[in-house]
Amino acid sequence: MWTLMTLVMMSTTAVPVLMSLRSIASNASQQIWWAFVFGYAVIWLGFALAASSLQLAIAELNLFDSQNGLNKILSGGLLITAGLYQFSSLKQKCQSECVAPMQFFIRHWRDGVNGSLKMGLRHGVTCVGCCWALMLLAFVGGLTNIWFMVLSAAVMAIEKFPVIGRRITLPLGVLIIVWGVAVLASLFTK
């Protein structure tokens, strides 16, 4: 489940960096491009494996249902954590690498297939650093909720646009924190 979801959601956000690589290395062999894609995918598949393991552990503790998500305490906590992460310097650093693919390649260019693989791995780590908290919100929205997944993918893709991406990150963080507080507050309103 996580592998497919990650593939669909992150392939949309990878388009700018892949197009940049294609234009930079247009005369290079296809192996250069595919090595980058492979490195990027390895990192995201690692994330998917970790998220799947987390899902199994949470399900084993009866704290999760794939339709409704986590229980309210964990949902509220995860939302607040994800919202606060939007304000972190790590998020800002990773996002700045993601919104400027050409600058990423200027700073981190490595020649050859092996170099391209290393760049793909590095960009994958940067991308996970930018999006991991938003991806884990699938636990809150429900893993089988296609509309939540579409919305999440759209938000992550928009965050990677140079101008608008930086403008929505902090308001999005506030919105997610408010959502988390509302979920926790709902525990006391019954």
N, C-alpha and C positions, 0 to 999 in steps of 0.2 A: 504494500500500500504506500509506504513512505517513499519507496524508490520511484514509483510511477508519479506520485504527487510532486516529488522533488524534480524529476526530469521535466515535467510539464511546466511547473512554476519557474524554475530557474533557466530553462532554455529561452524563455522570453526575455529575461533580464540579461542574458549573455549575448544577445544579438549585436549591440554596439561594439563590444570588444572583438567579437568574431569578424565583423565587417571591417574594423580597423586593421586587424591582423591580415585579412584578405588583401586590403589595399596596400599595406606595407610590404607584404611578402608575395605580391602578385606574380612575380617571376620565379618564385621558389617552388619546390616540389610540393605536391599535395601532402606529403608526409609531414612537412612543417606544420601545416594547418591542423592535421589530424592528431599530431603529437600534443599540440596545445589543447585541443578538445579533450583528448584522453586524460591529460593531467587535470584539467578543470573538472571533468566528470568523476575522476577518482576521488577527489576531495568531497564532492557533493554526495557521492555514493557512500562514502564514509560517514557523512552526516546522516544520511538516510538510515544507515545501519544503526548508528547510535540512537536516533530517534525511535526506530522500531524496537530496539532493546528497552528504551525508556517506556514505550507504550506497553510492552509485555509486562514489565515490572509493575507499572501502575495498574494494569488490568488484573494482575495477580493479587494485588492488594484491594481489589474491588473499588477502586477510586475513579474508574473511567468507564464510559460507555460510548461506543463509536458514533452514535447518533447525537447524544446530548453533551458529550465532552466530559471534562473533569468535574469533580464535585465543586461546590461553590467556594470553599476555602482555598483549594488549590487553584481554581480558576482566577479568583481575585488576586492571589499572590503572583501568579504567572503574568497576569495582565499588568500589575503594578511594576513587576520586574522588567517586563518588555518595554513599558512606557518609560521607565527610568533609563534603560539602556539607550533609548533614542537620544538622551542628553550626554552620553558618555564620550570621552575623548577617543576611545577605541572605535566607537560607531562612526564618529566624525572622520577619523583617519581612514578607515576602511571605505566609507562612502566617497571620500575625495578621490581614492584610487579608482573606484568603480565608475564615477561620473566622467572621468577623463581618460578613456582608453589609450589615446595617443600618448599622453603624458606617462601613463603606465609603461608603455613600450619604450619610450625614450629613456626612462629611468632604469628599466629592468631588462632591456633587450639582451638576449643570448643567441648566438648563432647556432645553426644546425638543428637537427631533430632533437637531440638531447637538450639543447638550450630551450627549444620551444616547449618541450615537455616540462622543464623546470618553470618556465613562465606560466604555463597552464596550471601547474600545481600552486604557484604563488598567487595567481589571480583567483583560483578557487578558494584558497585560504582567506584572501581579502574579501571575496564575495560572501563566504560563510560568516566572516566577521561582521559584515554589514547586515546580513539578513537572518541570522540564526534565531534571534528573539521573535521576530515577526513570523518565521516559519513555525515555531513552537506554539504560536497562538492557534494552530490547527487543533490542539488539544482542547482549547476552549470552545472554538466554533463547531467542533465535531468533524472528525476525519472524513466522514462520508457526505458532508455538506458541500455540494459542488459550488453553490453560490458564494459561500465563505471562501473557498479556494480561489475562485475567479477574482473576487474582491482583493484577496491577499496578493495574488499574482500581479494584479493591476497596480496596487499600492507599491509593491517592491519594484516594479518596472518604472513607475513614475519617479520613485526616489532616485533612480539612476540617471534621470535627465539632469543636465548640469545646472540649470537655473531653478526650475520648479522643484527639483528633488531636494535641494537644500532648504527651500522655503517650506516644504511640507513636513520635514523630519521632526522639528520641535513641536509644532501644533499637533501632529500625529501622536507624539509622546504624551502630550497633555491629555488628548482625547482617550488614549489607552489607559492612562492612570485614572482618569475620571470613571471610565468603564469598570476598572478593577475595584475602585472604591464603591461604586454602585452595587457591584456583585456582592462585595463583602457586607455592605449595609443591608442588602436584601435578606441576609441571615437574621436580622433583628426586627424585621417588619411584619413577621407573621404572628 
